[in-house]
Amino acid sequence: MLAAAVSLLNAGCSNGQGVRSSSPDTTSASSASATTSPSPSAEAQVSKYTQAQLAARPCAALDEHDLAALGISGRGTRESGEYGPSCHWKLAGQNVSLALDLPLSYAETMTENGRITQVPVGQHMATQAEFQGICFVFVAVHDTNHLVGTTTIPEPGEPQDTTCPAGASVAAAALTHIR
């Protein structure tokens, strides 16, 4: 099933198109992860970086506007991992970590036993896997060997129905800064 998901990721990143929701419904995980396009004047003000530049500085993937829009206070905490640095934020009772250069092998491992779905994340399609209350979202921007990914874990006692939308929202905001 992941092979089919990876094919969709490849198709989504090769043509630059994804599924877009014209009126997001915050009660649905798939539509809550969709974002609307900023106006041309707002888009011109968004700082753009290469994916490699953001991978080295993952907390820069969300600017002040993104943090405010997502309801996140603080710049995030940089963490080190096996596949390079990531950034961690708390978003509405959810712990969201963002990494910007994950290998396909990592995505395959993390989605192996999960419930896999395809969801829109910004202008891209993403593979989302839910496993024991944890949600993984993987997006191929330019190729499937360098994935943008979020891992979202709810705080104890927090609802799990907002876990995947929180990770997808962080990924969607980060994607607006990748050129």
Disulfide bonds with the S-S distance in Angstrom:
Cys59-Cys87 2.01
Cys135-Cys164 2.03
